[in-house]
Amino acid sequence: MDWKVVVAIVVTGLVCLMILSMIIGAVRSTRGGLDWDHTADSGFRPWDEQNRDD
């Protein structure tokens, strides 16, 4: 095979892997029961009632 074909196949595979991991991350982040305390902005969680100003 020509090297351009190999590079195109590798790039296509990496892009598909990136899209798949983004989909998996989006699905996992929207499901309940996750622990968000390890994140850098753990002090700002809009779904917590204690963080509301009103």
PDBQT receptor file of N, H, CA, C and O in Angstrom, charges set to zero:
ATOM      1  N   MET A   1       0.842  -1.189   0.000  1.00  0.00    +0.000 N 
ATOM      2  CA  MET A   1       0.000   0.000   0.000  1.00  0.00    +0.000 C 
ATOM      3  C   MET A   1       0.881   1.245   0.000  1.00  0.00    +0.000 C 
ATOM      4  O   MET A   1       2.009   1.246   0.493  1.00  0.00    +0.000 OA
ATOM      5  N   ASP A   2       0.332   2.268  -0.557  1.00  0.00    +0.000 N 
ATOM      6  H   ASP A   2      -0.584   2.267  -0.957  1.00  0.00    +0.000 HD
ATOM      7  CA  ASP A   2       1.021   3.550  -0.566  1.00  0.00    +0.000 C 
ATOM      8  C   ASP A   2       0.977   4.150   0.841  1.00  0.00    +0.000 C 
ATOM      9  O   ASP A   2       0.046   3.875   1.598  1.00  0.00    +0.000 OA
ATOM     10  N   TRP A   3       1.951   4.947   1.189  1.00  0.00    +0.000 N 
ATOM     11  H   TRP A   3       2.707   5.170   0.574  1.00  0.00    +0.000 HD
ATOM     12  CA  TRP A   3       2.006   5.495   2.541  1.00  0.00    +0.000 C 
ATOM     13  C   TRP A   3       0.872   6.475   2.801  1.00  0.00    +0.000 C 
ATOM     14  O   TRP A   3       0.472   6.653   3.952  1.00  0.00    +0.000 OA
ATOM     15  N   LYS A   4       0.347   7.113   1.765  1.00  0.00    +0.000 N 
ATOM     16  H   LYS A   4       0.672   6.969   0.831  1.00  0.00    +0.000 HD
ATOM     17  CA  LYS A   4      -0.775   8.039   1.952  1.00  0.00    +0.000 C 
ATOM     18  C   LYS A   4      -2.037   7.294   2.371  1.00  0.00    +0.000 C 
ATOM     19  O   LYS A   4      -2.825   7.800   3.170  1.00  0.00    +0.000 OA
ATOM     20  N   VAL A   5      -2.224   6.112   1.841  1.00  0.00    +0.000 N 
ATOM     21  H   VAL A   5      -1.584   5.701   1.192  1.00  0.00    +0.000 HD
ATOM     22  CA  VAL A   5      -3.386   5.302   2.212  1.00  0.00    +0.000 C 
ATOM     23  C   VAL A   5      -3.279   4.861   3.668  1.00  0.00    +0.000 C 
ATOM     24  O   VAL A   5      -4.269   4.869   4.399  1.00  0.00    +0.000 OA
ATOM     25  N   VAL A   6      -2.081   4.479   4.082  1.00  0.00    +0.000 N 
ATOM     26  H   VAL A   6      -1.277   4.472   3.488  1.00  0.00    +0.000 HD
ATOM     27  CA  VAL A   6      -1.861   4.061   5.467  1.00  0.00    +0.000 C 
ATOM     28  C   VAL A   6      -2.112   5.223   6.419  1.00  0.00    +0.000 C 
ATOM     29  O   VAL A   6      -2.759   5.052   7.452  1.00  0.00    +0.000 OA
ATOM     30  N   VAL A   7      -1.606   6.397   6.079  1.00  0.00    +0.000 N 
ATOM     31  H   VAL A   7      -1.080   6.536   5.239  1.00  0.00    +0.000 HD
ATOM     32  CA  VAL A   7      -1.823   7.580   6.917  1.00  0.00    +0.000 C 
ATOM     33  C   VAL A   7      -3.309   7.922   6.978  1.00  0.00    +0.000 C 
ATOM     34  O   VAL A   7      -3.814   8.275   8.044  1.00  0.00    +0.000 OA
ATOM     35  N   ALA A   8      -4.013   7.825   5.861  1.00  0.00    +0.000 N 
ATOM     36  H   ALA A   8      -3.603   7.539   4.995  1.00  0.00    +0.000 HD
ATOM     37  CA  ALA A   8      -5.444   8.123   5.841  1.00  0.00    +0.000 C 
ATOM     38  C   ALA A   8      -6.223   7.138   6.706  1.00  0.00    +0.000 C 
ATOM     39  O   ALA A   8      -7.155   7.535   7.406  1.00  0.00    +0.000 OA
ATOM     40  N   ILE A   9      -5.854   5.867   6.668  1.00  0.00    +0.000 N 
ATOM     41  H   ILE A   9      -5.097   5.545   6.099  1.00  0.00    +0.000 HD
ATOM     42  CA  ILE A   9      -6.536   4.866   7.496  1.00  0.00    +0.000 C 
ATOM     43  C   ILE A   9      -6.275   5.114   8.976  1.00  0.00    +0.000 C 
ATOM     44  O   ILE A   9      -7.190   5.007   9.793  1.00  0.00    +0.000 OA
ATOM     45  N   VAL A  10      -5.042   5.441   9.326  1.00  0.00    +0.000 N 
ATOM     46  H   VAL A  10      -4.299   5.527   8.663  1.00  0.00    +0.000 HD
ATOM     47  CA  VAL A  10      -4.698   5.705  10.725  1.00  0.00    +0.000 C 
ATOM     48  C   VAL A  10      -5.425   6.944  11.231  1.00  0.00    +0.000 C 
ATOM     49  O   VAL A  10      -5.970   6.930  12.335  1.00  0.00    +0.000 OA
ATOM     50  N   VAL A  11      -5.442   8.008  10.447  1.00  0.00    +0.000 N 
ATOM     51  H   VAL A  11      -5.000   8.020   9.550  1.00  0.00    +0.000 HD
ATOM     52  CA  VAL A  11      -6.125   9.240  10.857  1.00  0.00    +0.000 C 
ATOM     53  C   VAL A  11      -7.621   9.001  10.998  1.00  0.00    +0.000 C 
ATOM     54  O   VAL A  11      -8.232   9.490  11.949  1.00  0.00    +0.000 OA
ATOM     55  N   THR A  12      -8.216   8.269  10.084  1.00  0.00    +0.000 N 
ATOM     56  H   THR A  12      -7.720   7.872   9.312  1.00  0.00    +0.000 HD
ATOM     57  CA  THR A  12      -9.640   7.963  10.169  1.00  0.00    +0.000 C 
ATOM     58  C   THR A  12      -9.948   7.145  11.413  1.00  0.00    +0.000 C 
ATOM     59  O   THR A  12     -10.953   7.387  12.082  1.00  0.00    +0.000 OA
ATOM     60  N   GLY A  13      -9.103   6.191  11.724  1.00  0.00    +0.000 N 
ATOM     61  H   GLY A  13      -8.287   5.995  11.181  1.00  0.00    +0.000 HD
ATOM     62  CA  GLY A  13      -9.296   5.393  12.935  1.00  0.00    +0.000 C 
ATOM     63  C   GLY A  13      -9.193   6.225  14.197  1.00  0.00    +0.000 C 
ATOM     64  O   GLY A  13      -9.977   6.043  15.129  1.00  0.00    +0.000 OA
ATOM     65  N   LEU A  14      -8.229   7.140  14.235  1.00  0.00    +0.000 N 
ATOM     66  H   LEU A  14      -7.593   7.288  13.478  1.00  0.00    +0.000 HD
ATOM     67  CA  LEU A  14      -8.075   7.994  15.413  1.00  0.00    +0.000 C 
ATOM     68  C   LEU A  14      -9.252   8.952  15.575  1.00  0.00    +0.000 C 
ATOM     69  O   LEU A  14      -9.696   9.203  16.695  1.00  0.00    +0.000 OA
ATOM     70  N   VAL A  15      -9.757   9.485  14.473  1.00  0.00    +0.000 N 
ATOM     71  H   VAL A  15      -9.397   9.282  13.563  1.00  0.00    +0.000 HD
ATOM     72  CA  VAL A  15     -10.916  10.381  14.544  1.00  0.00    +0.000 C 
ATOM     73  C   VAL A  15     -12.146   9.617  15.027  1.00  0.00    +0.000 C 
ATOM     74  O   VAL A  15     -12.908  10.123  15.850  1.00  0.00    +0.000 OA
ATOM     75  N   CYS A  16     -12.340   8.407  14.520  1.00  0.00    +0.000 N 
ATOM     76  H   CYS A  16     -11.721   7.996  13.851  1.00  0.00    +0.000 HD
ATOM     77  CA  CYS A  16     -13.479   7.596  14.973  1.00  0.00    +0.000 C 
ATOM     78  C   CYS A  16     -13.351   7.253  16.451  1.00  0.00    +0.000 C 
ATOM     79  O   CYS A  16     -14.348   7.259  17.173  1.00  0.00    +0.000 OA
ATOM     80  N   LEU A  17     -12.143   6.956  16.908  1.00  0.00    +0.000 N 
ATOM     81  H   LEU A  17     -11.334   6.951  16.322  1.00  0.00    +0.000 HD
ATOM     82  CA  LEU A  17     -11.919   6.671  18.322  1.00  0.00    +0.000 C 
ATOM     83  C   LEU A  17     -12.207   7.895  19.179  1.00  0.00    +0.000 C 
ATOM     84  O   LEU A  17     -12.778   7.770  20.262  1.00  0.00    +0.000 OA
ATOM     85  N   MET A  18     -11.817   9.082  18.705  1.00  0.00    +0.000 N 
ATOM     86  H   MET A  18     -11.353   9.183  17.825  1.00  0.00    +0.000 HD
ATOM     87  CA  MET A  18     -12.078  10.307  19.445  1.00  0.00    +0.000 C 
ATOM     88  C   MET A  18     -13.576  10.575  19.538  1.00  0.00    +0.000 C 
ATOM     89  O   MET A  18     -14.075  10.941  20.602  1.00  0.00    +0.000 OA
ATOM     90  N   ILE A  19     -14.295  10.398  18.437  1.00  0.00    +0.000 N 
ATOM     91  H   ILE A  19     -13.890  10.101  17.572  1.00  0.00    +0.000 HD
ATOM     92  CA  ILE A  19     -15.741  10.621  18.443  1.00  0.00    +0.000 C 
ATOM     93  C   ILE A  19     -16.429   9.625  19.364  1.00  0.00    +0.000 C 
ATOM     94  O   ILE A  19     -17.336   9.998  20.109  1.00  0.00    +0.000 OA
ATOM     95  N   LEU A  20     -16.014   8.373  19.325  1.00  0.00    +0.000 N 
ATOM     96  H   LEU A  20     -15.277   8.071  18.720  1.00  0.00    +0.000 HD
ATOM     97  CA  LEU A  20     -16.609   7.359  20.184  1.00  0.00    +0.000 C 
ATOM     98  C   LEU A  20     -16.356   7.659  21.651  1.00  0.00    +0.000 C 
ATOM     99  O   LEU A  20     -17.257   7.493  22.473  1.00  0.00    +0.000 OA
ATOM    100  N   SER A  21     -15.150   8.096  22.001  1.00  0.00    +0.000 N 
ATOM    101  H   SER A  21     -14.417   8.230  21.334  1.00  0.00    +0.000 HD
ATOM    102  CA  SER A  21     -14.873   8.413  23.396  1.00  0.00    +0.000 C 
ATOM    103  C   SER A  21     -15.621   9.659  23.846  1.00  0.00    +0.000 C 
ATOM    104  O   SER A  21     -15.984   9.760  25.018  1.00  0.00    +0.000 OA
ATOM    105  N   MET A  22     -15.862  10.613  22.944  1.00  0.00    +0.000 N 
ATOM    106  H   MET A  22     -15.567  10.531  21.992  1.00  0.00    +0.000 HD
ATOM    107  CA  MET A  22     -16.674  11.774  23.307  1.00  0.00    +0.000 C 
ATOM    108  C   MET A  22     -18.120  11.371  23.560  1.00  0.00    +0.000 C 
ATOM    109  O   MET A  22     -18.753  11.885  24.483  1.00  0.00    +0.000 OA
ATOM    110  N   ILE A  23     -18.647  10.460  22.754  1.00  0.00    +0.000 N 
ATOM    111  H   ILE A  23     -18.133  10.043  22.005  1.00  0.00    +0.000 HD
ATOM    112  CA  ILE A  23     -20.016   9.983  22.961  1.00  0.00    +0.000 C 
ATOM    113  C   ILE A  23     -20.121   9.233  24.286  1.00  0.00    +0.000 C 
ATOM    114  O   ILE A  23     -21.071   9.434  25.042  1.00  0.00    +0.000 OA
ATOM    115  N   ILE A  24     -19.150   8.373  24.567  1.00  0.00    +0.000 N 
ATOM    116  H   ILE A  24     -18.378   8.210  23.953  1.00  0.00    +0.000 HD
ATOM    117  CA  ILE A  24     -19.166   7.626  25.824  1.00  0.00    +0.000 C 
ATOM    118  C   ILE A  24     -19.055   8.578  27.011  1.00  0.00    +0.000 C 
ATOM    119  O   ILE A  24     -19.747   8.394  28.013  1.00  0.00    +0.000 OA
ATOM    120  N   GLY A  25     -18.201   9.586  26.915  1.00  0.00    +0.000 N 
ATOM    121  H   GLY A  25     -17.639   9.736  26.102  1.00  0.00    +0.000 HD
ATOM    122  CA  GLY A  25     -18.073  10.559  27.998  1.00  0.00    +0.000 C 
ATOM    123  C   GLY A  25     -19.331  11.370  28.205  1.00  0.00    +0.000 C 
ATOM    124  O   GLY A  25     -19.691  11.674  29.342  1.00  0.00    +0.000 OA
ATOM    125  N   ALA A  26     -20.008  11.726  27.126  1.00  0.00    +0.000 N 
ATOM    126  H   ALA A  26     -19.716  11.479  26.202  1.00  0.00    +0.000 HD
ATOM    127  CA  ALA A  26     -21.254  12.485  27.253  1.00  0.00    +0.000 C 
ATOM    128  C   ALA A  26     -22.345  11.641  27.888  1.00  0.00    +0.000 C 
ATOM    129  O   ALA A  26     -23.110  12.137  28.714  1.00  0.00    +0.000 OA
ATOM    130  N   VAL A  27     -22.423  10.383  27.515  1.00  0.00    +0.000 N 
ATOM    131  H   VAL A  27     -21.801   9.980  26.843  1.00  0.00    +0.000 HD
ATOM    132  CA  VAL A  27     -23.437   9.504  28.100  1.00  0.00    +0.000 C 
ATOM    133  C   VAL A  27     -23.149   9.269  29.573  1.00  0.00    +0.000 C 
ATOM    134  O   VAL A  27     -24.067   9.288  30.394  1.00  0.00    +0.000 OA
ATOM    135  N   ARG A  28     -21.886   9.048  29.917  1.00  0.00    +0.000 N 
ATOM    136  H   ARG A  28     -21.140   9.033  29.251  1.00  0.00    +0.000 HD
ATOM    137  CA  ARG A  28     -21.550   8.799  31.321  1.00  0.00    +0.000 C 
ATOM    138  C   ARG A  28     -21.764  10.037  32.177  1.00  0.00    +0.000 C 
ATOM    139  O   ARG A  28     -22.161   9.913  33.336  1.00  0.00    +0.000 OA
ATOM    140  N   SER A  29     -21.513  11.227  31.641  1.00  0.00    +0.000 N 
ATOM    141  H   SER A  29     -21.190  11.328  30.700  1.00  0.00    +0.000 HD
ATOM    142  CA  SER A  29     -21.647  12.433  32.453  1.00  0.00    +0.000 C 
ATOM    143  C   SER A  29     -23.100  12.831  32.661  1.00  0.00    +0.000 C 
ATOM    144  O   SER A  29     -23.403  13.573  33.596  1.00  0.00    +0.000 OA
ATOM    145  N   THR A  30     -23.995  12.360  31.819  1.00  0.00    +0.000 N 
ATOM    146  H   THR A  30     -23.749  11.758  31.060  1.00  0.00    +0.000 HD
ATOM    147  CA  THR A  30     -25.401  12.718  31.991  1.00  0.00    +0.000 C 
ATOM    148  C   THR A  30     -26.159  11.708  32.831  1.00  0.00    +0.000 C 
ATOM    149  O   THR A  30     -27.325  11.935  33.154  1.00  0.00    +0.000 OA
ATOM    150  N   ARG A  31     -25.539  10.614  33.189  1.00  0.00    +0.000 N 
ATOM    151  H   ARG A  31     -24.592  10.430  32.927  1.00  0.00    +0.000 HD
ATOM    152  CA  ARG A  31     -26.207   9.633  34.040  1.00  0.00    +0.000 C 
ATOM    153  C   ARG A  31     -26.004  10.007  35.493  1.00  0.00    +0.000 C 
ATOM    154  O   ARG A  31     -24.995  10.622  35.839  1.00  0.00    +0.000 OA
ATOM    155  N   GLY A  32     -26.936   9.649  36.337  1.00  0.00    +0.000 N 
ATOM    156  H   GLY A  32     -27.755   9.149  36.056  1.00  0.00    +0.000 HD
ATOM    157  CA  GLY A  32     -26.863  10.015  37.749  1.00  0.00    +0.000 C 
ATOM    158  C   GLY A  32     -25.875   9.161  38.522  1.00  0.00    +0.000 C 
ATOM    159  O   GLY A  32     -25.361   8.164  38.015  1.00  0.00    +0.000 OA
ATOM    160  N   GLY A  33     -25.620   9.568  39.755  1.00  0.00    +0.000 N 
ATOM    161  H   GLY A  33     -26.038  10.378  40.167  1.00  0.00    +0.000 HD
ATOM    162  CA  GLY A  33     -24.780   8.788  40.643  1.00  0.00    +0.000 C 
ATOM    163  C   GLY A  33     -23.291   9.005  40.474  1.00  0.00    +0.000 C 
ATOM    164  O   GLY A  33     -22.498   8.233  41.014  1.00  0.00    +0.000 OA
ATOM    165  N   LEU A  34     -22.886  10.030  39.742  1.00  0.00    +0.000 N 
ATOM    166  H   LEU A  34     -23.530  10.657  39.303  1.00  0.00    +0.000 HD
ATOM    167  CA  LEU A  34     -21.461  10.278  39.577  1.00  0.00    +0.000 C 
ATOM    168  C   LEU A  34     -20.947  11.161  40.710  1.00  0.00    +0.000 C 
ATOM    169  O   LEU A  34     -21.678  12.005  41.229  1.00  0.00    +0.000 OA
ATOM    170  N   ASP A  35     -19.707  10.966  41.081  1.00  0.00    +0.000 N 
ATOM    171  H   ASP A  35     -19.113  10.281  40.659  1.00  0.00    +0.000 HD
ATOM    172  CA  ASP A  35     -19.074  11.753  42.130  1.00  0.00    +0.000 C 
ATOM    173  C   ASP A  35     -18.270  12.870  41.477  1.00  0.00    +0.000 C 
ATOM    174  O   ASP A  35     -17.261  12.613  40.821  1.00  0.00    +0.000 OA
ATOM    175  N   TRP A  36     -18.719  14.116  41.658  1.00  0.00    +0.000 N 
ATOM    176  H   TRP A  36     -19.539  14.325  42.192  1.00  0.00    +0.000 HD
ATOM    177  CA  TRP A  36     -18.067  15.252  41.023  1.00  0.00    +0.000 C 
ATOM    178  C   TRP A  36     -17.102  15.967  41.970  1.00  0.00    +0.000 C 
ATOM    179  O   TRP A  36     -16.622  17.054  41.645  1.00  0.00    +0.000 OA
ATOM    180  N   ASP A  37     -16.806  15.378  43.139  1.00  0.00    +0.000 N 
ATOM    181  H   ASP A  37     -17.195  14.495  43.402  1.00  0.00    +0.000 HD
ATOM    182  CA  ASP A  37     -15.955  16.061  44.105  1.00  0.00    +0.000 C 
ATOM    183  C   ASP A  37     -14.497  16.138  43.669  1.00  0.00    +0.000 C 
ATOM    184  O   ASP A  37     -13.744  16.949  44.208  1.00  0.00    +0.000 OA
ATOM    185  N   HIS A  38     -14.078  15.317  42.711  1.00  0.00    +0.000 N 
ATOM    186  H   HIS A  38     -14.689  14.658  42.273  1.00  0.00    +0.000 HD
ATOM    187  CA  HIS A  38     -12.684  15.325  42.285  1.00  0.00    +0.000 C 
ATOM    188  C   HIS A  38     -12.399  16.399  41.238  1.00  0.00    +0.000 C 
ATOM    189  O   HIS A  38     -11.242  16.605  40.872  1.00  0.00    +0.000 OA
ATOM    190  N   THR A  39     -13.423  17.079  40.753  1.00  0.00    +0.000 N 
ATOM    191  H   THR A  39     -14.363  16.911  41.050  1.00  0.00    +0.000 HD
ATOM    192  CA  THR A  39     -13.221  18.054  39.689  1.00  0.00    +0.000 C 
ATOM    193  C   THR A  39     -12.695  19.369  40.244  1.00  0.00    +0.000 C 
ATOM    194  O   THR A  39     -12.818  19.648  41.437  1.00  0.00    +0.000 OA
ATOM    195  N   ALA A  40     -12.114  20.167  39.371  1.00  0.00    +0.000 N 
ATOM    196  H   ALA A  40     -12.015  19.940  38.402  1.00  0.00    +0.000 HD
ATOM    197  CA  ALA A  40     -11.527  21.436  39.798  1.00  0.00    +0.000 C 
ATOM    198  C   ALA A  40     -12.596  22.431  40.239  1.00  0.00    +0.000 C 
ATOM    199  O   ALA A  40     -12.347  23.252  41.122  1.00  0.00    +0.000 OA
ATOM    200  N   ASP A  41     -13.778  22.369  39.640  1.00  0.00    +0.000 N 
ATOM    201  H   ASP A  41     -13.980  21.702  38.923  1.00  0.00    +0.000 HD
ATOM    202  CA  ASP A  41     -14.847  23.298  39.997  1.00  0.00    +0.000 C 
ATOM    203  C   ASP A  41     -15.914  22.608  40.842  1.00  0.00    +0.000 C 
ATOM    204  O   ASP A  41     -17.109  22.825  40.647  1.00  0.00    +0.000 OA
ATOM    205  N   SER A  42     -15.469  21.774  41.783  1.00  0.00    +0.000 N 
ATOM    206  H   SER A  42     -14.497  21.597  41.941  1.00  0.00    +0.000 HD
ATOM    207  CA  SER A  42     -16.432  21.038  42.607  1.00  0.00    +0.000 C 
ATOM    208  C   SER A  42     -17.238  21.970  43.508  1.00  0.00    +0.000 C 
ATOM    209  O   SER A  42     -18.300  21.584  43.995  1.00  0.00    +0.000 OA
ATOM    210  N   GLY A  43     -16.746  23.202  43.739  1.00  0.00    +0.000 N 
ATOM    211  H   GLY A  43     -15.883  23.515  43.343  1.00  0.00    +0.000 HD
ATOM    212  CA  GLY A  43     -17.510  24.143  44.545  1.00  0.00    +0.000 C 
ATOM    213  C   GLY A  43     -18.701  24.718  43.812  1.00  0.00    +0.000 C 
ATOM    214  O   GLY A  43     -19.634  25.217  44.441  1.00  0.00    +0.000 OA
ATOM    215  N   PHE A  44     -18.683  24.657  42.493  1.00  0.00    +0.000 N 
ATOM    216  H   PHE A  44     -17.925  24.251  41.983  1.00  0.00    +0.000 HD
ATOM    217  CA  PHE A  44     -19.795  25.183  41.706  1.00  0.00    +0.000 C 
ATOM    218  C   PHE A  44     -20.513  24.029  41.034  1.00  0.00    +0.000 C 
ATOM    219  O   PHE A  44     -20.096  23.535  39.986  1.00  0.00    +0.000 OA
ATOM    220  N   ARG A  45     -21.588  23.619  41.653  1.00  0.00    +0.000 N 
ATOM    221  H   ARG A  45     -21.926  24.021  42.504  1.00  0.00    +0.000 HD
ATOM    222  CA  ARG A  45     -22.430  22.583  41.069  1.00  0.00    +0.000 C 
ATOM    223  C   ARG A  45     -23.849  23.116  41.074  1.00  0.00    +0.000 C 
ATOM    224  O   ARG A  45     -24.499  23.111  42.119  1.00  0.00    +0.000 OA
ATOM    225  N   PRO A  46     -24.346  23.574  39.938  1.00  0.00    +0.000 N 
ATOM    226  CA  PRO A  46     -25.644  24.255  39.912  1.00  0.00    +0.000 C 
ATOM    227  C   PRO A  46     -26.806  23.372  40.328  1.00  0.00    +0.000 C 
ATOM    228  O   PRO A  46     -27.882  23.886  40.634  1.00  0.00    +0.000 OA
ATOM    229  N   TRP A  47     -26.624  22.071  40.347  1.00  0.00    +0.000 N 
ATOM    230  H   TRP A  47     -25.750  21.654  40.098  1.00  0.00    +0.000 HD
ATOM    231  CA  TRP A  47     -27.729  21.211  40.739  1.00  0.00    +0.000 C 
ATOM    232  C   TRP A  47     -27.805  21.013  42.250  1.00  0.00    +0.000 C 
ATOM    233  O   TRP A  47     -28.746  20.390  42.742  1.00  0.00    +0.000 OA
ATOM    234  N   ASP A  48     -26.823  21.536  42.997  1.00  0.00    +0.000 N 
ATOM    235  H   ASP A  48     -26.058  22.042  42.597  1.00  0.00    +0.000 HD
ATOM    236  CA  ASP A  48     -26.885  21.456  44.457  1.00  0.00    +0.000 C 
ATOM    237  C   ASP A  48     -27.728  22.601  44.996  1.00  0.00    +0.000 C 
ATOM    238  O   ASP A  48     -27.527  23.757  44.622  1.00  0.00    +0.000 OA
ATOM    239  N   GLU A  49     -28.653  22.286  45.858  1.00  0.00    +0.000 N 
ATOM    240  H   GLU A  49     -28.815  21.347  46.162  1.00  0.00    +0.000 HD
ATOM    241  CA  GLU A  49     -29.530  23.312  46.425  1.00  0.00    +0.000 C 
ATOM    242  C   GLU A  49     -28.765  24.262  47.339  1.00  0.00    +0.000 C 
ATOM    243  O   GLU A  49     -29.129  25.435  47.429  1.00  0.00    +0.000 OA
ATOM    244  N   GLN A  50     -27.727  23.801  48.014  1.00  0.00    +0.000 N 
ATOM    245  H   GLN A  50     -27.431  22.848  47.940  1.00  0.00    +0.000 HD
ATOM    246  CA  GLN A  50     -27.014  24.657  48.956  1.00  0.00    +0.000 C 
ATOM    247  C   GLN A  50     -26.184  25.729  48.265  1.00  0.00    +0.000 C 
ATOM    248  O   GLN A  50     -25.788  26.702  48.907  1.00  0.00    +0.000 OA
ATOM    249  N   ASN A  51     -25.912  25.577  46.982  1.00  0.00    +0.000 N 
ATOM    250  H   ASN A  51     -26.233  24.787  46.460  1.00  0.00    +0.000 HD
ATOM    251  CA  ASN A  51     -25.122  26.562  46.248  1.00  0.00    +0.000 C 
ATOM    252  C   ASN A  51     -25.973  27.636  45.588  1.00  0.00    +0.000 C 
ATOM    253  O   ASN A  51     -25.443  28.501  44.891  1.00  0.00    +0.000 OA
ATOM    254  N   ARG A  52     -27.264  27.595  45.791  1.00  0.00    +0.000 N 
ATOM    255  H   ARG A  52     -27.695  26.892  46.357  1.00  0.00    +0.000 HD
ATOM    256  CA  ARG A  52     -28.148  28.577  45.157  1.00  0.00    +0.000 C 
ATOM    257  C   ARG A  52     -28.149  29.878  45.947  1.00  0.00    +0.000 C 
ATOM    258  O   ARG A  52     -28.056  29.869  47.174  1.00  0.00    +0.000 OA
ATOM    259  N   ASP A  53     -28.252  30.981  45.244  1.00  0.00    +0.000 N 
ATOM    260  H   ASP A  53     -28.328  30.988  44.247  1.00  0.00    +0.000 HD
ATOM    261  CA  ASP A  53     -28.219  32.293  45.896  1.00  0.00    +0.000 C 
ATOM    262  C   ASP A  53     -29.590  32.767  46.340  1.00  0.00    +0.000 C 
ATOM    263  O   ASP A  53     -29.690  33.647  47.194  1.00  0.00    +0.000 OA
ATOM    264  N   ASP A  54     -30.647  32.201  45.777  1.00  0.00    +0.000 N 
ATOM    265  H   ASP A  54     -30.566  31.486  45.083  1.00  0.00    +0.000 HD
ATOM    266  CA  ASP A  54     -31.969  32.723  46.127  1.00  0.00    +0.000 C 
ATOM    267  C   ASP A  54     -32.637  31.963  47.215  1.00  0.00    +0.000 C 
ATOM    268  O   ASP A  54     -33.756  32.298  47.605  1.00  0.00    +0.000 OA
TER     269      ASP A  54
